Amino acid sequence: MIKRRILIVGCNGLLGQALAENFSRNRGDELLLASVEEKFVGDSNFTYVQLDISKRSETKKVVLDFFPDIVINAAAYTNVDGCEDNKELAWNINVSGVKYLVEGCRVVDAKLIHLSTDFVFDGMKGPYNELDKPNPISYYGRSKLGSENEIKIGGIPFAIIRTNVIYGIQKGVKKDFVQWVVENLRIEKQINVATDQMNNPTFVNDLVDGILLTLEKKRTGIYNIGGIELISRYDFAVKIAEVFDLDKILINPILTSQLKQKAKRPLNGGLIILKAQTELNYQPHSLEENLKHIRRNFGS
Ligand SMILES: NC(=O)c1ccc[n+]([C@@H]2O[C@H](COP(=O)([O-])OP(=O)(O)OC[C@H]3O[C@@H](n4cnc5c(N)ncnc54)[C@H](OP(=O)(O)O)[C@@H]3O)[C@@H](O)[C@H]2O)c1
């Protein structure tokens, strides 16, 4: 097998860490990990470089020095409400940062695999397929659509992977929904969860599998990679309580509007994964299997 040079950007995040672990375990590729923090939060044997993608010269230098065949961008400003308050920062990272990665990829002839979201849609008629017309209703969604557009006009080979509600446990990242539910119910604290937000939550390991399949099959264009079940956030919380043997009575059903969040959320969101299933043979595990896996492995 020819050794590929792979740059993973945003390696300290929920997805980035899972990608780093996977590539290090299974493949003979040459890896370079990069993220905005001083150090990699995982195994110190990895080669890591500090990189703020919103800085053009820094970003291009990292790409040109490493000369990758493939760049996987899992870096983003992902705080959806924060994006409403910090629009310039959100644009600098989520759009300009991606533009600088594209510029680097163009010089070294690398393929860019980039992560996007169902938040590019308005949530009026989800779940969405790859051909549906985006219409973001939050600044985060606008910036992620901006990132997609930078890539499409960038003149490089690319795959845009849209996903939604990633769950999984990693070091030092913001708690995912599963951990939040489990930790609260364990101390018998009531939680309010929306009944009117629909998604197909995506286990981070399934997402990594989907990304690897697009790479192995040398696919380009947009692919939706998500979980199998389209489910409300409330039903997701109930499922978590069941698998972790916790008291679901503590979960209060409410409407999204009652949460008074700064950014609007697409309500009928989620992604149709048929293209990935048929073209890539993407086979995500069921929610129950994944939650049991998390319970076994992380004891949370
Ligand atoms: N999580 C979800 O439910 C979800 C759903 C749909 C799509 N996505 C997309 O999937 C991708 C991965 O999401 P995730 O949940 O793994 O995100 P995450 O945990 O927030 O990780 C993102 C990583 O990027 C880093 N980063 C932020 N600004 C940077 C910069 N200027 N330069 C370099 N690195 C920077 C972050 O560092 P700091 O933490 O220090 O800022 C963090 O380590 C993102 O593109 C996201 O938009 C996520």
The ligand as an SDF file (V2000), in Angstrom:
LIG
                    3D

 48 52  0  0  0  0  0  0  0  0999 V2000
  -20.7670   18.1890   17.2010 N   0  0  0  0  0  0  0  0  0  0  0  0
  -21.8300   18.0950   16.4020 C   0  0  0  0  0  0  0  0  0  0  0  0
  -22.9250   17.7000   16.8350 O   0  0  0  0  0  0  0  0  0  0  0  0
  -21.7090   18.4470   14.9320 C   0  0  0  0  0  0  0  0  0  0  0  0
  -22.8600   18.3290   14.1340 C   0  0  0  0  0  0  0  0  0  0  0  0
  -22.7380   18.6290   12.7730 C   0  0  0  0  0  0  0  0  0  0  0  0
  -21.5240   19.0170   12.2390 C   0  0  0  0  0  0  0  0  0  0  0  0
  -20.4340   19.1400   13.0430 N   0  0  0  0  0  0  0  0  0  0  0  0
  -19.1710   19.5550   12.4300 C   0  0  0  0  0  0  0  0  0  0  0  0
  -18.2320   18.5140   12.6060 O   0  0  0  0  0  0  0  0  0  0  0  0
  -16.9210   19.0470   12.7940 C   0  0  0  0  0  0  0  0  0  0  0  0
  -16.3050   18.4860   14.0630 C   0  0  0  0  0  0  0  0  0  0  0  0
  -17.1510   18.8270   15.1580 O   0  0  0  0  0  0  0  0  0  0  0  0
  -16.7570   18.4840   16.6710 P   0  0  0  0  0  0  0  0  0  0  0  0
  -18.0080   18.2550   17.4180 O   0  0  0  0  0  0  0  0  0  0  0  0
  -15.6730   17.4560   16.7000 O   0  0  0  0  0  0  0  0  0  0  0  0
  -16.1770   19.9030   17.1200 O   0  0  0  0  0  0  0  0  0  0  0  0
  -15.3420   20.2930   18.4100 P   0  0  0  0  0  0  0  0  0  0  0  0
  -15.3410   19.1890   19.4060 O   0  0  0  0  0  0  0  0  0  0  0  0
  -15.7830   21.6530   18.8170 O   0  0  0  0  0  0  0  0  0  0  0  0
  -13.8650   20.3760   17.8030 O   0  0  0  0  0  0  0  0  0  0  0  0
  -13.4290   21.3990   16.9650 C   0  0  0  0  0  0  0  0  0  0  0  0
  -11.9520   21.5760   17.2050 C   0  0  0  0  0  0  0  0  0  0  0  0
  -11.4720   22.6400   16.3700 O   0  0  0  0  0  0  0  0  0  0  0  0
  -10.6550   23.4720   17.1670 C   0  0  0  0  0  0  0  0  0  0  0  0
  -10.5730   24.8210   16.6260 N   0  0  0  0  0  0  0  0  0  0  0  0
  -11.3910   25.8850   16.8830 C   0  0  0  0  0  0  0  0  0  0  0  0
  -10.9460   26.9700   16.2560 N   0  0  0  0  0  0  0  0  0  0  0  0
   -9.8150   26.6070   15.5900 C   0  0  0  0  0  0  0  0  0  0  0  0
   -8.8980   27.2980   14.7750 C   0  0  0  0  0  0  0  0  0  0  0  0
   -9.0330   28.6000   14.5340 N   0  0  0  0  0  0  0  0  0  0  0  0
   -7.8650   26.6230   14.2500 N   0  0  0  0  0  0  0  0  0  0  0  0
   -7.7040   25.3060   14.5150 C   0  0  0  0  0  0  0  0  0  0  0  0
   -8.5220   24.5960   15.2930 N   0  0  0  0  0  0  0  0  0  0  0  0
   -9.5800   25.2420   15.8250 C   0  0  0  0  0  0  0  0  0  0  0  0
  -11.3480   23.4660   18.5140 C   0  0  0  0  0  0  0  0  0  0  0  0
  -10.5230   23.9900   19.5240 O   0  0  0  0  0  0  0  0  0  0  0  0
  -11.2080   24.7010   20.8090 P   0  0  0  0  0  0  0  0  0  0  0  0
  -12.1610   23.7100   21.3920 O   0  0  0  0  0  0  0  0  0  0  0  0
  -10.0320   24.9830   21.6760 O   0  0  0  0  0  0  0  0  0  0  0  0
  -11.8990   25.9230   20.2550 O   0  0  0  0  0  0  0  0  0  0  0  0
  -11.6400   21.9730   18.6620 C   0  0  0  0  0  0  0  0  0  0  0  0
  -10.5130   21.2770   19.1450 O   0  0  0  0  0  0  0  0  0  0  0  0
  -17.0930   20.5670   12.7610 C   0  0  0  0  0  0  0  0  0  0  0  0
  -16.8360   21.0180   11.4570 O   0  0  0  0  0  0  0  0  0  0  0  0
  -18.5520   20.7770   13.0650 C   0  0  0  0  0  0  0  0  0  0  0  0
  -19.0260   21.9780   12.4870 O   0  0  0  0  0  0  0  0  0  0  0  0
  -20.5000   18.8640   14.3780 C   0  0  0  0  0  0  0  0  0  0  0  0
  1  2  1  0
  2  3  2  0
  2  4  1  0
  4  5  1  0
  4 48  2  0
  5  6  2  0
  6  7  1  0
  7  8  2  0
  8  9  1  0
  8 48  1  0
  9 10  1  0
  9 46  1  0
 10 11  1  0
 11 12  1  0
 11 44  1  0
 12 13  1  0
 13 14  1  0
 14 15  2  0
 14 16  1  0
 14 17  1  0
 17 18  1  0
 18 19  2  0
 18 20  1  0
 18 21  1  0
 21 22  1  0
 22 23  1  0
 23 24  1  0
 23 42  1  0
 24 25  1  0
 25 26  1  0
 25 36  1  0
 26 27  1  0
 26 35  1  0
 27 28  2  0
 28 29  1  0
 29 30  1  0
 29 35  2  0
 30 31  1  0
 30 32  2  0
 32 33  1  0
 33 34  2  0
 34 35  1  0
 36 37  1  0
 36 42  1  0
 37 38  1  0
 38 39  2  0
 38 40  1  0
 38 41  1  0
 42 43  1  0
 44 45  1  0
 44 46  1  0
 46 47  1  0
M  CHG  2   8   1  16  -1
M  END
$$$$
